[in-house]
Amino acid sequence: MKKTIFLTLLILAGIFNSCQEFDKDFLDAPAPSSGDESVIFSTPDLARGAVDGILERMGQTNSYRGRYIPFYGFNTDTEWNYSSDEVGSSQGELMIYDATPTNTQMNRDNNVWAMMYAGIERANLCIRGLRTYGNPEPGTALGQLLGEALTYRAIYYADLLKTWGDVPARFEPISAETLYLPKTSRDVIYKQIIADLGEAEDLVGWPNENSTTSTVERANKAFVKAFRARLALAASGFQQYPDGIRRSNDPDLSVQNMYTLAFNEATDVIGSGKANLEPSFETLWRNYNEESVIAGNESLWEIPFAAGRGRVLFSFAVRHRGVDQYTGQARGGIAGPLPTVFYDFDEDDTRRDVTCVPYQWGNPTDGFAQQELVGLDTWYFGKYRYEWMNRYVTSTNDDGVNKIYMRYAEVLLIAAETANELQGPGAAAPYLKELRRRAFPSELHAEKVDAYVDGLSSSADMFEAIVNEHKYEFTGEMERKMNLIRWNLLGANLDEAKVKMFNLKNRMGEYADVPTTLYYKYEEDGETLDIYGLNRNETTNPGPDYAEQDWTALEDDMINSIYKLGVNPDDRQFWPIWQVFLDASNGQLVNDYGY
């Protein structure tokens, strides 16, 4: 059932509150007494409560819910946060590659760093308890739970590594001797969690193989394999080390080894038939906003927020200026696609109008709002829409909608990228074609799918196409930054994004044919905009029924805010460790990368 994970708190209160705490200022990591563990971890229902509690830390106020999901992942060559151009904004500093250890949004002892390690400690306790008392074998309830615990620990570590680089490694419950630890090489952690996921994939069931894996709110074999493939690419990719940007020097994490592992895992998922693309891109996102959590479709795993927690639509939905016919929460719109993204799409690509929305819902009259055009400089992510929900959100602070952590489309792109690297563009073509077939109407497949992909005759051309396809598929999902870093394209693509936005502003180069005036009227329902002039070369006035709006506003300061002037984003690929955690580390933690 939807939201089951965060309904286990009553069980967790009994498990985690009878505990011995070592240093709440550092980790806030409770542990059950050893006497309780023998009962808890040999009893599936009790062990389920403990494993579910691993993820409970994600829903805390300053954790994933209110700090990590809204701010990590910006700014990229496709997405920006609208706090970026606010001078002196502590939120903006997190996105413009100018964060400091004392950032007021983050420098708190209950920040996501602490919550990640609290979740890891809970996972460590569960893993130890299940191994010691549970006899967790494949096909058993306790085996499924051990696989989940290993997976959830890997999720926390994966997010720590992509956000901070080298971090302390804790793979056993805290003891007095291990309370304070220095940072560990990320290579060591990547190898451990990749190995853990190799064990986990043998323990968890495929989607719908058992009652536990019938929902995307619990780990299943398709997700674990796909996630392992993602981590293999990250581990072997470019990233900032204290001595510069490079790939790992560890031979175990070589491109050959990791791309082979990723290809095998991705093709296992594809060949299983246990996950699939939704028939249409819009259907995928309508189902998501309707909160369908049935496993076996495109979504592989989601962060499961309770109805009273989570801020995904609160942060990213098409903006609603007031309480209206679709929401009791006047929220959304803190971020959006770069204004160039809409025009980079092929006009026939069905992903474009789902991804890029040029309007908001205006101030309502008697509870009824209309769509209103915003400006060229302000677009919204159409993947997140209160108007597509089946329920009416009334909370002032949260929407309760899950965050998709990984979906099947990424598996296809992983297969394409690794096949291209290992075997060449011909081997990659079928996976890229499958993704593009969903994006374009069937009558255009010969041109937009087959001819386009078959024309990618070199590995370099195929790689560039995969990078672009990732943009068209994933804009608005905050996955781009991680991939730009591992491709060694972060700084170069952010610079290119600025150039492209100046070209759009001045209607030069590839944007010379973008209209400067939009024309609009309302459809018969009185709320939906009929817009003319969004597409290239739509410059003829459609008639007196249409009103006009200028479509040129794009200020230099806003363009330049994609990253702070004078800063090299490649020198700031990671956030600094916040000062409160440095101070509580007994001198063990330090910041690298010039912080």
N, C-alpha and C positions, 0 to 999 in steps of 0.2 A: 504494500500500500504506500501511497505517496506520503512522504515526510516521516517515515517510520524511524529513521535514525535519530532524529532529535526529539522523539517521544520516549526515549529510554532513560530519561534523567532520573526517574525515581529509582530504577535499578542501580544506576551509576552512583547515586548518593550513598547507597549502602556499600558499594564496592570501593569507591575512591576516597570516601571521607574517613574511613578507618585507616589512617595513613600516617606515614612518617615523612615530614617535610624537611628537606635539607636547606633550601634557601629560596624563599618565595620571591625575593627581589630579583633573583637570577632566572629561575625557570618556572616557578609556580607549578611544580610537578609532583602530585601526590602519588602515593604507592599504597596498595593494600597490604595488610600484614600477611606473613607467609602462612599463617594458620588458615586464613580465608582462601588463599589461592588454591589449595588442594580441592576445595569444594567448588569454587567458581569455575575453574578451568577444566574440570572433569564433567561439568554439567552444561550441556549445550545452551539451554535457555539463559543461564547466568553468564556464560562465556559470551553469548551474543550481546548482552548488555554492555559488557566490558569492551568488546571490539567496536561496537557502535560508538562508544564514548571516545574513541580515538579521534573521530571527526568532529566531536562537539566543540572543540576549541576553535574551529573555523567560524562558528557563528558568533563568537564574542565581539563586543562592540568595536574594538580597535584591531581586530584580526582580519581575516579575509573579508568579512562582511562589510566593514566600514572604511578600511584603509588599503588593503592589498588589492582587491579586485578593482576598486575605483581608480587606483593610481598607478599600479604596476603595468607596464606594457606601453606606455606613452612616452614620448611621441615617436612616431615612425614615419615612413614615407607614404602611409595610407591613413593614419589616424592621429588626431591631436585632441588634447584636453583643453577646454575653453578657459581654464585657469592659467594657461601658459603665458598669456599676454598681460596678466595682472602684475604690475611691478610690485615686488616685495611679497608676493603671495607665497606662503609656506607650502600650499598645495602645488602651485606652479613650479616651485623649485624641484619637486620630485619628477617633473616631466621634462624640464628644459635642460637636464643634465647638469644641474647646479645644486644638488642636495648636499647638506652639511650634516655632521653627526648630531647637531643640536636642533635639527628641523622640528618645529613645534607640533607638526602633525604626527610625527613618528617617535619622538624622543620621550617615550613613556614606558613604564615597566610592564604594562599590559599590552604592548604593541604586538604586531603579528610575529616578530622574531620570537618573543617569549611564548606566544601561543603555538607556534610551530614546534618549538622544543618541548612544550608541555604535551602536545600531541604525540611527538616522538617518544617521550617517556611513557605515555600510556601504551603506545604500541610495543615498546620494549617489555613492559610488564606483561602484556598479553602474550607476546611471542614466547617469553620465558615460561609463563604459566602453562600455555598450551603444550609446549614441548615437554615440560616436566610432568604434567598431570593428565594430559588429554589424549595421548596416542593419536595424533592427528594424521590420518591417512587419506589419500585421494578417495573421493566418493563418499566420505563421511562428513557429518555436520561439523565436527571439530577440525577436520582437514580444511573444509571451506573457510572456516573462521581464521585458521592460521594463514591461509593464502590471502585473505582480506587484510589481516594485520600487517603482513609483510608488504602488501601493496600500498596501504595507507601510509606506512612509514616511508616508503619510497617516494610517495607524492610529496610529503613534507620536505624530504631531502632534495628532491628535484627542484622544488620552488626556492628553497634556500640557496642552492647552487646557482640557479639562473639569476638570482637577485643579488647575491653577495659574493659569489665566487667561492674561495676557500672558507670553510666554516668548521667549527668543532664537530667531530664525529662521535656520536653516542649510539652504540649498538647493544648496550647492556643497560639495565636499570642503574640509576645513579647510586653511588655509594659515597661515603665520606671521603674516600681516596680519589674519587673521580669528579668531585664537585666542580672543580675549576680545571678547564681544559683549554689548551691553545687551539689554534686553527689546524685542521688537517688538510693535506692536499686533496683537492677536489677529485683528482684521479683515483685516489684510494676509495673515496665515497662512491664515485660513479661505478667502479668495479664491484663494490659491495651490493649496491642496490640493483645493478643489472643481474648479478648472481641471485639476489633475493627474488627478483621477479621471475627468473628461470625456475626457481622452486615453486613460487606461487602459481605459475600457470599450470603446473601439474596438479595442484590442489583444488583450484576453483573450477566450477562448472562452466560450460559454454552458456551463452544467453538462453534462458528458458530450459536449461537442462535439469534444474531443480527449482523448488519454490523460491529459494533465496535469490537465484539469478534471473528471476522473471522481471526485475526492475533495474533500471540503469542507476539507481541510487545505491547499488551494491556492486562490488567488483566481480567481473566475470572473465572467462578465459580470453574472449576477443579483446576486451580492454587491456588486460595484463600484457598480452602479446604486443598489441599496438603501442602501448606505453613503453614497453621495453625497447621496441624499435625506435621510438622517439628519443629515448635516453641514449641509445647507441649513437645516433647522429649527433646529439648534443655533446657527448663525451669525446667524440673524435673531431668535432668542429673547431673552427677558430673561436678564440675568446681571449679576453684580457687576463693575463697572468701578471704577477708583480714585475716580471722582467720583460713585459711587452705582449703584443697580440700575436698569438701563434696557436698551432695545434698542440695537443698533448705530446710529450716526449716518451710516454709510456708505450712500449711496443704492443702491449695488450689492447691499447685503445687506438691502434692504427686505423686509418681509413679502410684498408682492406678488411681487417677483422670486423670492425664495427658496421661497415656497410653490408658485409655479408650477413652478419647477424640480423640487422634491420630488414634486409631483403627477405630473409627466410621467415622472420616473424610476420612481416606484412603479408607475404604471399600465403602463409598459413591461414591468416584471418580471411583473406580474400577467397581462398580455396574452400574454406569451411562452409561458406554460405550462411553463416550464423549472424552476419551483419550485412547491411545493404544500404545503398543510397535511397533516400526517399524519392518517389517518382518525380517530384518537382521541387525546386528550391523554395518556392513560397510555401508549399505544403510542409516542408521541414520546419520552417520558422513559425507557421501557424500552429503546428502540433506542439512545438516548444512552448509558445506563449499560452497554449491551452493546458500546459503542464502534464502532457502525456509522458509517462515514465516507463512505458512498456519496453522491455529489452528486445534486442534482435533486429532493430531498425538502424538508423544512422547514428544516433547518439550512443556512445559507448559507455560513458560514465559521467555522472553529474555530481557536483557538490550539492548535497541534499539539505537545503535550508528549510527550516520550519516556517509556517505561515507568518509567524511574528518576527522572523529574522531574514536577513539577506537584502541586498540593495542593488540587484542587477538592473531591473527596470527603473527603480528609483534613480539610478545613476545614468543609464544609457538609453532609455526608451526615447522615442519621439516625444518631444517636450509637450506637456500639458500645463498651460498657464494657470488653470484653476480647477476646482472640483466640477466635473462635468458629467456627461452621460456615460463616460467610459471609465472614470476613475474618481475615487474620493481622495486621491493623492495628487496634489499639484506638483508633479516632479518630472524627472527625465531631462535629458539634454545637456549633461555636463561635458560631453565629448561628442565627436562626430568624425566623419570621413574628411580628409583634406578636400578642398573644393575641386581639385583636379581629378579626383578619382572617378567621379561620375563620367567625365569626358574621356577618361582612359578606357572605359568599358566599350566594347563593341555594342552598338545600339540594339542589336538583336539578342544580346545576352540577357536572359531572363533574371540573372542575379542582380543586375544593375538597379532596377527600381525597387527591389526588396532591400538592398543594402544602403542606398543613398536616398534620403528623403529631404526635399527642399522646403518643408513646411513644418509648422508647429500647430498645436491646437490652441486657439486664442482664448482670451478671457470670456468665460461663459455668460450668457444672459439667461436667467431663470434655469440654470443648470445645463444649458445647451451651448456647446462650443462648435465653432467652425474651424476647418483648416485655414491657416494663414501662411502666406509666403513669408519666409525670413529673408536672408540675403545671400549673395554669392559666397560670402565668407563664413556662413553658418549652415552646415548640413547636419542631419541627424541619422543615427543608425536605425534603419527600418527593420532590422532583425528583431528589435525589442519594441513591442507595442502593447500598451494597455488595452487598446481597442481590439486586440486579438485574443484577449484573455476570456476565460469562461466565468470568472468571478470578478467581483467589484472590490478593488483594494480600498480599505478604509483606514489602515494604519497611517500615521503621519510620518513614520520613520523607516518602515520596511515594507517590502512587497512579497517576500516569501518565495520568489521564483528561483529555481535552481540556476547554477552556472554550469553550462556544458564545459567539461574539462577536455574532452577529446571526442571526435566523431569520425565516421568511416571515411569521409572525403580525405582526411589527412592520411589514412592508410594507403589510399590510392596514390597520393603524391609521394609518400615515402617509397612505395614500390617503384614509382617512375624514377625518382631521383637516384635510388640505389641501383636500379637496373641500368640506368644511363651511365653511372660511374663504373659499374663492373662489366657491363656487356655492350654498351653503346645505345644510341638513340632508337634503333629498331626494337630493342627489348623493352624500352620504356614506353613506346608508343601506345600499346593497348591500354595501359593504366590511365594515361592522360586522355585518351579518347573516351574512356568510360565516364570520366568526370565531365568532359565537355558535351557529351551527348545529353546529359541532364540539363546543361546550361542553355542549349539552343533548341529551337523548334525542329521537329524531325525533318521537315522539308529543307532545312539548311544544313543537315548533317554532312552531306557530300562536300560542301564548300567549307563550312566552319569547323568541322571535326576532322574528316578524313584528309582532305587536301591540305588543311592547315598543319596537322600533325605530321603527315607524310612528308611535308616540305621541310621539316626540321632534320636536315641531313647530317649535322655534326653534333657531337656531344655538347659543344659550347652553345649551339643554338637551342638544343633541347633543354639544357640547364636554364638558359635565360627564359624560355617559355614556362618552365616549372616555377621559377621565381615570380613571373607575372601571373601565372594561374593561381598561385597562393594568394596574391593580392585580390584577385577577383572573387575567390572563394571565401577568404577568411577576414576581410576587412570588418572591423567592429567586434572581433572576438579576442583581441589583445594577445594574439599568438605571433604577430609579425616581428616584434622586437627580438625575441629569442632566436628566430630564424635568420634575421638579418645579421645578428652577431655571429652565428655559427657559419654563415656564408661569407663572413668578412666584408659585408656590404653596408654596415650601419652608417658610418660617417659618409661614405660616398653617396648612398641613396638619400640621406637627409639633405646633403648639399644639392643633389639633383632635384629633390622635392622643392627646395626654395627656388631654384631656377625655373622650374615648371610653373610654380605659383606666380612668379613675376611675369612669365610669358602669358599666363592666363589673364592676369590683371591688365596687361598691355595689349592683349589679343594679338600675340606674336607667335611665330613658329607653329607648333602643333595645335595651338588654340586660336589661330587667326580667324577661324570660321565659327567660333562660339558667339551666339547672339548677345547683344548688350541690353535687350529689353525682353521681359516676359509679359505674356498676355494671359489673363485668367478670368474665369467665371465659375459659378457654382453649378453643380449638377442638380438634378431634380430633388435629391434628398436634402438639399439646403446646407450640407456640411462638407461635401467632398469637392475639392478643387479640380477643375478641368484646365490644364496648363498647356499653353503653346509657347514655344521659344526655348525650351530646354535643350532640344536636340540641335546639333550643329546645322547651320544654314537655315534655321527656321526664323526668317527675318520679316516675312510678309505679315502685315497686320491682318488678323483673321476676321475683323469686323467689329461693328459697334457694340455687340453683346459682351465684348471682352474689355476688362480694365487693364491698365498697364502698370508695370513696376520696373524700375531701373535694376539692371543686373550686372553692375560693375564694381560695387563696393568691395574692395579687398586692399586693406591698408598695409603699408610697408612694415609697420611695427608688428602687425599680426603675423605676416609672413615670416619675419625674422624670429618670431617667438617659438618656432618649432624646436630650436635649441638656443641657448643663450649666446649672444655674440661674444666672441673671444674664447669660447669653450670648444674643445674638440670632443664630440660625443664618443669617439673611440677611446678617449682617456677616462671616460665616465660611464663605462658599460654597466657598472654595478652601483647600487646604493652603498653608502658607508654604513658600517655598524653604528648604531645609535649610541650616543654618549652614555646613557643610563646603563647599557650593557657593558660598555668598556669599563665604567667605574665599578661595576659589581663583579668583575672578572678576576679580581685579585692580581691584576697586572698581566693576565694571560692573553687577553685579546688586544689586538692593535688593528688599525686601518692601514691598508695598502693603497695603491693607485693614486698617490698624491694627496689623499685626504688628510 
